[in-house]
Amino acid sequence: MPPTWFRPRGYRHFDAPVGERFANKVLSPLFVERHAWSPLISYVKQQKRYKPKDKKTVFKDRDIMYASHRDACIMSRYSAETSRLLDIAYAKEGLSEAVIAYRSLGKSNYDFAARALAFARANAPCVIICFDVTGFFDNLDHKILKRRLADLLGGGELPADWYAVFKAVTKYRHVHRADLEAHAAIGPRLKSKSHEPVATIAEVVREGIPLLPGKTPGKGIPQGTPISATFSNLYMWDLDVAVAAACTAAGALYQRYSDDILIVCPPASEAALTKTLIDGLASLKLEVAADKTDRAVFDPLAPETVQYLGFNICPTGAVIRPGSLARQWRKARRTLRHTARVGAEAVAGGKATKVYTRKVRMRFLPVGVRNFSSYARRSAKVLGNKQIVRQVRRLERMVELTLRDMNR
């Protein structure tokens, strides 16, 4: 059997997919120490978000980089070990419920939102503050990360295999996927369903396709590799310890989901806890994105709303953010248009007698186990708010009506 951390990947890269045999090889520290790492492939993922307080839509560009199959396999193994050691440390320090991202907790965002809501209700009137860290992955200091990794492994110098993995995400090179797609020979290979490598590194160099370094020497790790998220949790250890302790002493709640930080506290403790957080981030060479901080007084007599993990939270309950619903409708609309066009062409060409809509139904209606509709219903149950079901039913009705019209 393959190791529990191993997951086969099917995307195209500078090598072919690997299997159980290679996964067992990476259990050898010497093998990892001698491994030759490939460049990452990068692309820009644009996210559209509506900011209700400013009444405007903003676009956020996120650089995503993914590793070759061999590199990803190695990173997965070392990510699993880092997570195992961190979980032990979290349990000892009482942080198991404070650090909630990138961990196997068997919980979803609605569980974390429900915990925040329950705490706020039990301690009202209180203040809920949601902080965001500026350029999180791009600003992780390599020296601090290396020191934290060494401490987690028992102190001293990093073992050679661990140092090789550390270097793979701090001294990496990457190739823009757009440059590969634009190449006459390599571009078609990226679209092919073959499992062969899209190109050799020698070919990339020979064809003049740029091999790019990280953005800033000495800081930043790529977002998208199997170990990036785990290393980001490791990096925040000192902050988690300090802020969680301060919150406990003040009778407050602390939760951190990656670079989204939540504090629910008595109004009298807000200034001191905010300072503890800002000072802790500064010691890690990070800072709060002031324009993204969301604050609300949680008081049934003067209800305000705060956004957290995809939900709007206020004393009357929690509902799905309108922006999340709008994004889901945009996805559904694109899919419906594509299904209608392809289906109509198939019917016109005699390849089908009707437009087949099963896949669309599985994706956007509550018949699917893992889709937005099912997620919303689980959210409604955990958060105890039937309004969430009413929210998603409006989306489902629009999908159902469009599907019904396709075969009239």
N, C-alpha and C positions, 0 to 999 in steps of 0.2 A: 504493500500500500504506500502511496505517496505521503509525505509529511502533511500534517493538518494545515500548515500555513501555505502550502503550494496551491496555486490556482493557474491553470493554463490560460493563455491569452491568445486571441486570434487576429490582432491587428498586424499591419505590415510595418516592418522596421528593417534595420540593417542586418538582422539575422532571422533565422527561422524559429518558429515556436519550439519550446523545449518541453520535455515530459518528465516522468518520474525518475528516469535514469539520471538526468542532469540535476534534478532536485536533490537527489541523494549525494551527488558529488559536492554540493555546496555545504554539506555538513562538515567538510574538512577545512579547518582554518588555513592550511597551507594552500589548498586549491584557491580559496578566496584571495589570499595574499598575492598570488601569482596571476590572478585573473586580469585580462586586458579589457578595459571598459570602453564601451562605444559612446559616441555622441548621443545626446538626447534629441528627440524631434519636438519642435515647439510650434505652437499656434496661439492665436489670440481668441479668447472666448469673450464675447460681448454680452453683458447682461443688462436688460432694460428694467428700470425700477421707477415706480411712481412715489414721490415724496409728498404725502398729503398735507403736511404742515406748510410746505413751500408751494404746493399746488403746481408741481412741475414734474416732468419725466426726465430722468437722468440716465446716462449710459455709463456703465463701468466696464473697462477692459481688464481682463485677467489673463496673464501669461500662463499657459498650461504647457508642461513638458512631460513627455513620457519616455520611459527607458526601453532599451532593447529587451528581448525576451530573456536572455541570459542574465543581464544586469538586473532586470525586474525580479527574477527568481532569487537572486542573491539578496537583493534589498528586502524582499518579503521575509526571508528567513531571519535576517537581522532586525527587521521591524518587529517580528513576533517576539523575539528574545528581549528587545528593548521594552516592549509593552508588558511582557511578563514581569520583568524587574520593576517597572514603574508601578504596576498594580500592587505589588508587594509593598513598595514604598508608600503608595497612596493609602493603603490599609493601615500601615503603622502610624501615619501622620494624620489619619482621620479625614482624608481628602477623597475618599472613594465616591462620594456623592457630589463633590464640588467640581471635579474635572469630568466633563460629560461628553466631550467630543472624541472621536477616533478610538473608542474603546468598546469592547464587547460586553455591553451592559444589559442587552436584551430589552432596551427601551428606545422610544422614539421621541421626537421633539415635543409631541403633545404631553408626554409624561413629565418632561422637564418644565414645560409651561404650567402644567397642573400643579406641580410642586411649588412653583413660584406664586401662583394664584392662591393656593391654600395657605401658604405662609403669610402672604399679604393680608388675606382676610382675617387670619388669626391674630395679626398684630396691627390692624388698622386703628387709627390713621398712621400711615407710614409713607415712605418715599421709595419708589422704584426707579432705579437708574440703570440704563443699558449703555455701556461704553463700547466703542469700537477702536481697535488699534490701527494706527496709520501704517499702511504698507507692510503688513505683518511678515509674510514670508520673505519679502525683499530686504528686510532690515534685521534679520537674525544674525547676530555677530558670531563669527566663526570661532573666535577664542573662547567666548562664553559657552557656546555649544560644545566645543571640545572638552572644556573643563567639566561641564555637567555630565557628559558622557563618561569621562574618566571616573568621576565620583560614583556614578551609577554602577560602574563595573568593578568598583572596589578601590579606586584611587591609583595614583601613579601614572605611568605612560600608557597610552592606548596599545593594546595588543595589535600586532601587524595586520591581522585580518580586519579588525574593527577600524583601524586607521585607513585601510584601503576603502572601506565602505564610506567612512567619513569624507574622504577626499572625493569620492564619486559624486557627492552632492554639494561640495564646497568649491571644488576646482574643476567643475564640469565644463564641457563644451556642448553646444547645441546647433542644430540646423533648422532653419525655418521651413515648416512643411510647405509653405507657399513657394519657396525656392525650388523644392523638389517637384511640386506639382507643375511648375512652369517649365521644367526641363523636358525636352522633346522625347527622350528615351525613358527617363525615370518616372515622369508624371503618369503615364499609362500603367506602369507597374504598381503604383500606389493604389489605383482603382481596381486592379486585378484581384480575383479571389484566390490566387495562388498563395501558397505559404512560403514561397522562395523569398530570400532577402531582396529588398527593393534595389539595393546597390551595395557595392563594397565601399569602404572609406576611401580607398585609393581612387576609385572612380569619382567619388564626390569631389576629392581634391583636384583630380585631373580636369574635371569639367568646370572648375572654378566656382563651385557652390560654396559660399562662405561657411566656415566652421567658427562659430561665435563663442566668446567666453561669457561668463556670468556678467550681470549688469555692473556690479561694483566690487572691486577687490576687497576681500576681508569680511564681506557680509552678504547675506541672502542665500537661500536654498531654493531649488526649483519646486514649484507647486505642481503636483501630479505624479510623482514617483511613489512607489509603495512604502517608502520610509519617511517621506517628507512630513506627513501629518504626525507620526509618532515622534520624530525629532522635534517638531514644534511644541508638543506637549512637554517633552523633556526640558526644552529651553525655558519654559515658564515655571519650572519647579519652585524657585525661590519666591516668585511673585505669589503663586498659589498658597504656599506655606504662610507667608506674611499676611496677605489680605484675608485668607480664611480665618486665621487666628484672631485678627482684629475684629472681623465680623462676629465671630463667636463671642468674643468678650463684650461686644456691644449689643448682643441679642439680635444680630442681623443675619441675612442669608447671602451666601456667595456661591455663584455658579459661573463656570467659564466654559464656553463652547468655542474652541479655537480662539479667534480674536474677538469674539462677542462675549463681553463680561457683564454679568448681572449682579447688582447689589440691591437687596430689599432691606431697608433699615429704618429705625426711628428717626424722625426729622432732626433731632438734636445731634445725631451721630453722623449725619450726611457729610458735613465739611471735613471731619477728621478722617472718615473712611475714604473719601475721595482723594484726600491728600496722600493717604497710605498707598492707594492704588497708583496715583501719578508718580510718586517717589519710587515705588517698586518697579514701575515700567522704565523710569529714567535710569535706574541701576542696570537695566537690561538693554539700554540704548534704544528704547522704544518710547512711543508717546501716544496719548489718546487723540483720536480724531475728533476735535471739538465739534465740528459741524455735523457729526453723525451721532453725537450723544443724545439719547432720548430719555427724558425725565418726566415723571408724573407723580403727583400726590395721590396716594390710594386712600380715598376717604369717601364712604357712601354718601355723605352729605354734600360733597362737591366733586363728583366723579370726573376723573381725567383718564385718558387712554395712553398706554405705552405699547410700542411694538416689540415683540420678543419671539424669536424663532418661528416666524411666520404667522403669529397670532397677534391680535389686538386685545390687550388685557385691561380690564377696568373692574370696578367693584361689582358690576352686574354679571360679570362672567368673561369668558374669552371666546372670540370668534376668529375665523380665518381672515387674514389681511385681504382687503379688496384687491391689492396688487397681485397677490398670489392667485386669486380667482381670475383676474384679467389675463395673467400670463398663461394659465391653463386654457382659457378660452382661445387665446391666440394659437396655441399649439393645436387645439382641437380644430379650429377653423382651417389651418394649413393642411392638416391631415384629411379633413373632409373634402376640401377642394381637390387634393391630389387623388383621393379615392374616387370622387365623382368623375374626374377627367379620365383616369386610367380605366375605370369601369365602363364608362360610355364608349371609349375607344374599343374595348374588348367586345362589348355587345354589338357595336356597329360593324366590327370585323368578323363577326360570327364565332368568336372564341368563347363567348359566354352568353347565357340567356338572361342574366340579370347582374346588377352590381353587387358584388360580395362585400358585406359589411361586418363580418364576424370579428375581424382583427380590430376594427375601430371600436366596436362595442366592448371588447375585452379591455381596451385601453382607456376608454373614457366613461364607461357606465359601470354600475356596481356589480356587474357579473364577474369582473376580474378580481383576483385575490390581492394583487399588488399594483394598485393604481390609485390615482388621486381621489376618486369617489370612495373607495374602500378606506383609504387613509382618513378622509374627512369623517366618515361614520365612526371609525375607531376614536378619532379625536373627540367627537361629540359625546361618546360614551365615557371616556376618561375625564373629560372636562365638565361633564354634566350639563351640556348646553345643546338643546335640540335646534337652536337657531343655526348651528353649523350645518345640520342636515338640510335645513331650508335654503341655506346659501348654496350648497352644492347641487340641490335639486334644480335650481334655476339653470345652472350650467348643463345638467343632464337633459333637461327638457329641450334646450336649444339643440343639443346633439341629436336627440331622438327625433325631433321634427325634421331636421335636415336629412337624416338617414331615411326617414319614411318617404320623403319627397324623391329620393334617388330612384326608387323603383316604381314610381307611379306611371 
